[in-house]
Amino acid sequence: MSAHKPKLRSFWDRVRQISLFEVGGLLLITPPFAWASGVPLAESAGLLAIIALIAALWNASYNTCFDWFEGRLTGRTADRRPVRLRVLHAFGFEIGLLMMSLPVIMGWTGMTWLEALIADIGLAAAYVAYAFVFNLTYDRVFPIHVEPLDVARQAD
């Protein structure tokens, strides 16, 4: 365990990250969800907006906690996360969200538990791929700026 505490993203950086992620997700994923589920586009947009709100709150807490634990264990900032850990990170996020969103899908659409589970798994699969690409891109476009001494410590 590393005694070094790497810099985390600022509050406003995290707000930007979450906002861009959720808006992009709604624009990319709502039309295929409406088509595949048979739920009208307007209803799908409303449902996915509610799920996006839940996801935004989950995103803030999950990513902050994940980054904090990872930083304490490895001494590395989140933008230097290796690919395997990025995959684990994305799946962990989606499993937690699935547990929160399944009841919402059932209540909003009137789908059975199994139909809602299949729809939610489809959404989760789409968002896992999207989250992986988005977060990798975000980390490259908006790196965490650290002092030269911190960079040297992370290389150890």
CYANA upper distance limits for C-alpha pairs under 8 A (distance plus 0.5 A):
  1 MET  CA     72 ARG  CA      7.21
  1 MET  CA     73 LEU  CA      5.19
  1 MET  CA     74 THR  CA      7.00
  2 SER  CA     72 ARG  CA      6.31
  2 SER  CA     73 LEU  CA      5.96
  2 SER  CA     74 THR  CA      6.19
  2 SER  CA     75 GLY  CA      5.97
  3 ALA  CA     72 ARG  CA      7.33
  3 ALA  CA     75 GLY  CA      7.89
  4 HIS  CA     71 GLY  CA      8.38
  4 HIS  CA     72 ARG  CA      7.35
  4 HIS  CA     75 GLY  CA      5.88
  4 HIS  CA    153 ARG  CA      8.49
  5 LYS  CA     71 GLY  CA      6.71
  5 LYS  CA     72 ARG  CA      6.46
  5 LYS  CA     75 GLY  CA      6.59
  6 PRO  CA     71 GLY  CA      6.24
  6 PRO  CA     72 ARG  CA      8.16
  6 PRO  CA     75 GLY  CA      6.23
  6 PRO  CA     76 ARG  CA      6.56
  6 PRO  CA     77 THR  CA      6.09
  6 PRO  CA    150 ASP  CA      7.76
  7 LYS  CA     77 THR  CA      6.90
  7 LYS  CA    144 ILE  CA      8.02
  7 LYS  CA    146 VAL  CA      7.41
  8 LEU  CA     64 THR  CA      8.48
  8 LEU  CA     67 ASP  CA      7.62
  8 LEU  CA     68 TRP  CA      7.89
  8 LEU  CA     77 THR  CA      7.24
  8 LEU  CA     78 ALA  CA      8.00
  8 LEU  CA    144 ILE  CA      7.98
  9 ARG  CA     13 ASP  CA      6.45
  9 ARG  CA     14 ARG  CA      6.71
  9 ARG  CA    144 ILE  CA      6.99
 10 SER  CA     14 ARG  CA      6.67
 11 PHE  CA     15 VAL  CA      6.73
 12 TRP  CA     16 ARG  CA      6.67
 13 ASP  CA     17 GLN  CA      6.64
 14 ARG  CA     18 ILE  CA      6.59
 14 ARG  CA     60 ALA  CA      7.70
 15 VAL  CA     19 SER  CA      6.52
 16 ARG  CA     20 LEU  CA      6.56
 17 GLN  CA     21 PHE  CA      6.57
 17 GLN  CA    138 TYR  CA      7.85
 18 ILE  CA     22 GLU  CA      6.59
 18 ILE  CA     56 ALA  CA      6.65
 18 ILE  CA     59 ASN  CA      7.48
 18 ILE  CA     60 ALA  CA      7.78
 19 SER  CA     23 VAL  CA      6.64
 19 SER  CA     56 ALA  CA      8.29
 20 LEU  CA     24 GLY  CA      6.44
 21 PHE  CA     25 GLY  CA      6.51
 21 PHE  CA    131 ALA  CA      8.27
 21 PHE  CA    134 PHE  CA      7.49
 22 GLU  CA     26 LEU  CA      6.67
 22 GLU  CA     52 ALA  CA      6.51
 22 GLU  CA     56 ALA  CA      7.55
 23 VAL  CA     27 LEU  CA      6.79
 24 GLY  CA     28 LEU  CA      6.61
 25 GLY  CA     29 ILE  CA      6.17
 25 GLY  CA     30 THR  CA      8.32
 25 GLY  CA    127 TYR  CA      7.86
 25 GLY  CA    130 TYR  CA      7.92
 26 LEU  CA     30 THR  CA      5.97
 26 LEU  CA     45 ALA  CA      7.97
 26 LEU  CA     48 LEU  CA      7.33
 26 LEU  CA     49 ALA  CA      7.67
 26 LEU  CA     52 ALA  CA      8.18
 27 LEU  CA     31 PRO  CA      8.16
 28 LEU  CA     32 PRO  CA      8.41
 29 ILE  CA     33 PHE  CA      6.64
 29 ILE  CA    123 LEU  CA      8.30
 29 ILE  CA    126 ALA  CA      7.83
 30 THR  CA     34 ALA  CA      6.62
 30 THR  CA     41 LEU  CA      7.89
 30 THR  CA     44 SER  CA      6.87
 30 THR  CA     45 ALA  CA      6.47
 30 THR  CA     48 LEU  CA      7.41
 31 PRO  CA     35 TRP  CA      6.79
 31 PRO  CA     41 LEU  CA      7.23
 32 PRO  CA     36 ALA  CA      6.52
 33 PHE  CA     37 SER  CA      6.31
 33 PHE  CA     39 VAL  CA      8.42
 33 PHE  CA     44 SER  CA      7.63
 33 PHE  CA    123 LEU  CA      7.92
 34 ALA  CA     38 GLY  CA      6.13
 34 ALA  CA     39 VAL  CA      5.64
 34 ALA  CA     40 PRO  CA      6.33
 34 ALA  CA     41 LEU  CA      5.76
 34 ALA  CA     44 SER  CA      6.14
 35 TRP  CA     39 VAL  CA      7.82
 35 TRP  CA     40 PRO  CA      8.49
 35 TRP  CA     41 LEU  CA      8.43
 37 SER  CA    119 ALA  CA      7.39
 39 VAL  CA     43 GLU  CA      6.94
 39 VAL  CA     44 SER  CA      6.41
 39 VAL  CA    109 THR  CA      7.94
 40 PRO  CA     44 SER  CA      6.49
 41 LEU  CA     45 ALA  CA      6.49
 42 ALA  CA     46 GLY  CA      6.77
 43 GLU  CA     47 LEU  CA      6.59
 44 SER  CA     48 LEU  CA      6.45
 45 ALA  CA     49 ALA  CA      6.44
 46 GLY  CA     50 ILE  CA      6.83
 47 LEU  CA     51 ILE  CA      6.76
 47 LEU  CA    105 ILE  CA      7.70
 47 LEU  CA    108 TRP  CA      7.30
 48 LEU  CA     52 ALA  CA      6.31
 49 ALA  CA     53 LEU  CA      6.74
 50 ILE  CA     54 ILE  CA      6.91
 51 ILE  CA     55 ALA  CA      6.40
 51 ILE  CA    101 SER  CA      6.77
 51 ILE  CA    104 VAL  CA      8.21
 52 ALA  CA     56 ALA  CA      6.39
 53 LEU  CA     57 LEU  CA      6.96
 54 ILE  CA     58 TRP  CA      6.67
 54 ILE  CA     97 LEU  CA      8.37
 54 ILE  CA    100 MET  CA      8.27
 54 ILE  CA    101 SER  CA      8.24
 55 ALA  CA     59 ASN  CA      6.12
 55 ALA  CA     97 LEU  CA      6.94
 56 ALA  CA     60 ALA  CA      6.71
 57 LEU  CA     61 SER  CA      7.02
 58 TRP  CA     62 TYR  CA      6.23
 58 TRP  CA     97 LEU  CA      7.66
 59 ASN  CA     63 ASN  CA      6.20
 59 ASN  CA     93 PHE  CA      7.94
 60 ALA  CA     64 THR  CA      6.52
 61 SER  CA     65 CYS  CA      6.55
 62 TYR  CA     66 PHE  CA      6.40
 62 TYR  CA     93 PHE  CA      7.39
 63 ASN  CA     67 ASP  CA      6.34
 64 THR  CA     68 TRP  CA      6.52
 65 CYS  CA     69 PHE  CA      6.63
 66 PHE  CA     70 GLU  CA      6.46
 66 PHE  CA     89 HIS  CA      8.30
 67 ASP  CA     71 GLY  CA      6.36
 67 ASP  CA     77 THR  CA      7.83
 67 ASP  CA     78 ALA  CA      6.33
 68 TRP  CA     72 ARG  CA      6.71
 69 PHE  CA     73 LEU  CA      6.62
 70 GLU  CA     74 THR  CA      6.35
 70 GLU  CA     75 GLY  CA      7.89
 70 GLU  CA     76 ARG  CA      7.64
 70 GLU  CA     77 THR  CA      8.41
 70 GLU  CA     78 ALA  CA      8.18
 71 GLY  CA     75 GLY  CA      5.18
 71 GLY  CA     76 ARG  CA      5.65
 71 GLY  CA     77 THR  CA      6.45
 71 GLY  CA     78 ALA  CA      7.96
 75 GLY  CA    153 ARG  CA      8.15
 75 GLY  CA    154 GLN  CA      6.55
 76 ARG  CA     80 ARG  CA      6.96
 76 ARG  CA     81 ARG  CA      7.89
 76 ARG  CA    154 GLN  CA      5.97
 77 THR  CA     81 ARG  CA      7.60
 77 THR  CA    144 ILE  CA      7.97
 77 THR  CA    154 GLN  CA      8.46
 78 ALA  CA    139 ASP  CA      8.48
 79 ASP  CA    136 LEU  CA      8.35
 79 ASP  CA    139 ASP  CA      5.54
 79 ASP  CA    140 ARG  CA      7.92
 79 ASP  CA    143 PRO  CA      6.70
 79 ASP  CA    144 ILE  CA      7.11
 81 ARG  CA     85 LEU  CA      6.97
 81 ARG  CA     86 ARG  CA      6.94
 82 PRO  CA     86 ARG  CA      6.77
 83 VAL  CA     87 VAL  CA      6.80
 84 ARG  CA     88 LEU  CA      6.92
 85 LEU  CA     89 HIS  CA      6.42
 86 ARG  CA     90 ALA  CA      6.64
 86 ARG  CA    132 PHE  CA      7.31
 87 VAL  CA     91 PHE  CA      6.78
 87 VAL  CA    132 PHE  CA      7.39
 88 LEU  CA     92 GLY  CA      6.53
 89 HIS  CA     93 PHE  CA      6.75
 90 ALA  CA     94 GLU  CA      6.83
 90 ALA  CA    128 VAL  CA      6.11
 90 ALA  CA    131 ALA  CA      6.77
 90 ALA  CA    132 PHE  CA      6.78
 91 PHE  CA     95 ILE  CA      6.60
 91 PHE  CA    128 VAL  CA      6.88
 92 GLY  CA     96 GLY  CA      6.83
 93 PHE  CA     97 LEU  CA      6.75
 94 GLU  CA     98 LEU  CA      6.42
 94 GLU  CA    124 ALA  CA      6.24
 94 GLU  CA    127 TYR  CA      7.96
 94 GLU  CA    128 VAL  CA      7.12
 95 ILE  CA     99 MET  CA      6.99
 95 ILE  CA    124 ALA  CA      8.32
 96 GLY  CA    100 MET  CA      7.22
 97 LEU  CA    101 SER  CA      6.44
 98 LEU  CA    102 LEU  CA      6.36
 98 LEU  CA    120 ASP  CA      7.04
 98 LEU  CA    121 ILE  CA      7.98
 98 LEU  CA    124 ALA  CA      7.53
 99 MET  CA    103 PRO  CA      8.47
100 MET  CA    104 VAL  CA      8.03
101 SER  CA    105 ILE  CA      6.77
101 SER  CA    120 ASP  CA      7.95
102 LEU  CA    106 MET  CA      6.82
102 LEU  CA    116 ALA  CA      6.86
102 LEU  CA    117 LEU  CA      6.91
102 LEU  CA    120 ASP  CA      6.90
103 PRO  CA    107 GLY  CA      6.64
104 VAL  CA    108 TRP  CA      6.43
105 ILE  CA    109 THR  CA      6.39
105 ILE  CA    110 GLY  CA      8.20
105 ILE  CA    111 MET  CA      7.79
105 ILE  CA    116 ALA  CA      6.46
105 ILE  CA    120 ASP  CA      8.11
106 MET  CA    110 GLY  CA      5.79
106 MET  CA    111 MET  CA      5.57
106 MET  CA    112 THR  CA      6.91
106 MET  CA    113 TRP  CA      7.05
106 MET  CA    116 ALA  CA      6.18
107 GLY  CA    111 MET  CA      8.07
111 MET  CA    115 GLU  CA      6.11
111 MET  CA    116 ALA  CA      6.01
112 THR  CA    116 ALA  CA      6.48
113 TRP  CA    117 LEU  CA      6.50
114 LEU  CA    118 ILE  CA      6.67
115 GLU  CA    119 ALA  CA      6.65
116 ALA  CA    120 ASP  CA      6.36
117 LEU  CA    121 ILE  CA      6.46
118 ILE  CA    122 GLY  CA      6.65
119 ALA  CA    123 LEU  CA      6.76
120 ASP  CA    124 ALA  CA      6.48
121 ILE  CA    125 ALA  CA      6.52
122 GLY  CA    126 ALA  CA      6.77
123 LEU  CA    127 TYR  CA      6.55
124 ALA  CA    128 VAL  CA      6.40
125 ALA  CA    129 ALA  CA      6.99
126 ALA  CA    130 TYR  CA      6.69
127 TYR  CA    131 ALA  CA      6.13
128 VAL  CA    132 PHE  CA      6.64
129 ALA  CA    133 VAL  CA      6.92
130 TYR  CA    134 PHE  CA      6.31
131 ALA  CA    135 ASN  CA      6.29
132 PHE  CA    136 LEU  CA      6.64
133 VAL  CA    137 THR  CA      6.55
134 PHE  CA    138 TYR  CA      6.39
135 ASN  CA    139 ASP  CA      6.48
136 LEU  CA    140 ARG  CA      6.91
137 THR  CA    141 VAL  CA      6.62
138 TYR  CA    142 PHE  CA      6.16
138 TYR  CA    143 PRO  CA      8.19
139 ASP  CA    143 PRO  CA      5.56
139 ASP  CA    144 ILE  CA      8.15
146 VAL  CA    150 ASP  CA      6.50
146 VAL  CA    151 VAL  CA      7.09
147 GLU  CA    151 VAL  CA      7.06
148 PRO  CA    152 ALA  CA      6.86
149 LEU  CA    153 ARG  CA      6.81
150 ASP  CA    154 GLN  CA      6.73
151 VAL  CA    155 ALA  CA      6.90
152 ALA  CA    156 ASP  CA      7.37
